Amino acid sequence: MAVCGDGGFQMTGQELMTAVEQKLDLVVLILDNGGWGMIEAKQIGKGFPKFGVDFRNPDFVKWAEACGAK
């Protein structure tokens, strides 16, 4: 099982195609907060205002289906 944030999954989601090609029995749990949480934490930690870290997510089910996953 892989537990990913929505932003982290979007940065590495192409690996889902590799998992399908390799016929891996993998479950991916995506935690959806609509933002780049780690980047926001770094910005705030350095005293910068929150900037450019909010986004709308794609349809992750359709993404998985497009890669050949269920």
C-alpha positions, 0 to 999 in steps of 0.5 A: 500500500502506498499512502500519498498526498495529492500533490506528491501523487501528482509529482510521481503518478506516472509510476502507476503505469510502471506498477500496471506493467509489472502487474503489481498488486498495489493499493494507493491511498491519496490524501486530498487537501488540495495543496502542496503541503510540504512546500507550504510548510517550507514557505511558512518556516522561512517566514514567507507568505503562502504562495502558489500552493493551492490547486484543484485535483484531477479525477484520480479514478480516471487517471488510474483507468487511463494507466490501466489500473482499477 
